[in-house]
Amino acid sequence: MVQEYEQFILKVRKLTGIDLSLYKEAQMKRRLTSLYEKKGYRSFDAYFQAIQQDTKQREEFLDRMTINVSEFYRNAKRWEVLAEKILPRLLTANQKLKIWSAACSTGEEPYTIAMVLSSFLPLHQIKIYATDIDENVLARAKLGIYPERSLNEVPAEVKKKFFIKEGNFYHIADEIKKTVTYKKHNLLSEPFDKNYDLIICRNVLIYFTEEAKHLLYTKFSQALKTDGVFFVGSTEQIFNANQYDFEAEDTFFYKKI
């Protein structure tokens, strides 16, 4: 059984880019065993053959493996502010925006940025840098396959233009995928690049201690150009923003001064 599970890990990594060995073994094995038994399979071998041959089974397997699923256009009103107020100002100064989606999880956020920007610029001109500490969420992001629940807030015309429905899942268009470059990165321990026009880091900082937040706000501020924007999640107001050379440009948008 142990060897069979190890073989399963190797084959899954080759097929999907997901590395199951990064998860706690006992927990993951239990979860997978109950999943394949429910489907009527008797072993990891038999289950792997099923997910290799059947797209529907594979997508369901991937969906079960990713715990922290995000959403496109999460808190849609904030994305409207980005489209109507923040981006027009940034684009007046510079058509080649340098953008970073930090702690991007399974890719909904950087792809949302690309879709919003597509109203202003041709897609080949859009370049978004996206990072996360978890290699498996990055592998999921690169695959670009999402359950219906991730698309609840997506405007109908955007859904029609940039998503292809297959079974119960949606595949994001390759032209949107190409706008995003993914990389593994640890926010706390690794340095940040500089001269960003826009940094998005939403619904992540709530999980950090006050000391870690202080360190990250400082690093994010230093990574932005003057007049660049830091876009945070809807529970993450920065109360002492001026300490980090930020001023509120709108709710949850901070301008570097």
Secondary structure, DSSP 8 states (H G I E B T S, - for coil): -HHHHHHHHHHHHHHHS--GGGS-HHHHHHHHHHHHHHTT--SHHHHHHHHHH-HHHHHHHHHHH------TTSSHHHHHHIIIIIHHHHHHH-SS--EEEES-TTTHHHHHHHHHHTTTS-GGG--EEEEES-HHHHHHHHHTEEEGGGGTTS-HHHHHHHEEEETTEEEE-HHHHTTEEEEE--TTTS---S-EEEEEE-SSGGGS-HHHHHHHHHHHHHHEEEEEEEEE-TT---TTGGGGTEEEEETTEEEE-
